[in-house]
Amino acid sequence: MCADRGPLRPSLATAPAAGSAIYGTRFNPEISLRALLSFDDGDLLQLDELTKEELRTAVSLVSFREATDFRG
C-alpha cells in the first residue's frame, strides 16, 4: 500500500465515516468495507493475489468506531 496518500485522499476509515456523516443511519459503512473484499464479480476476477491480500489487510485494520465517526 502507498504510504503517502496525499492531502486530498481519504483514508479507508475516513471515507465510510464521511458516508455516515452525510447519510446518517441510512448508510452502513460495514457494507462498503465488505464490498472491498468481494472479488468475484466483473473485472475484479482479474485482481492479482497480492492486491487482494493488501485490500484484506487494509480492511482488517479499520476500526469500526473510526469508520463511523467523522470529524473532518
LINPE-V105908 format. One record per pair of residues at least 6 apart in sequence whose C-alpha atoms are under 7 Angstrom apart, sorted by sequence separation. I is the first residue (numbers start at 1). J is the second residue. D is the distance in Angstrom with one decimal. If there is no record, write none. Layout:
i: {I;I}
j: {J;J}
d: {D;D}
This chain:
i: {39;20;19;20;16;37;36;37;33;29;29;20;13;21;17;16;17;16;17;18;1;13;14;17;13;14}
j: {45;27;27;29;29;55;55;56;59;67;68;68;62;70;67;67;68;68;69;70;54;66;67;70;67;70}
d: {5.7;5.5;6.4;7.0;5.0;6.9;7.0;6.4;6.5;6.7;6.9;6.0;5.8;6.3;4.7;5.6;4.4;6.8;5.5;5.7;6.8;6.0;6.1;4.9;4.4;6.7}
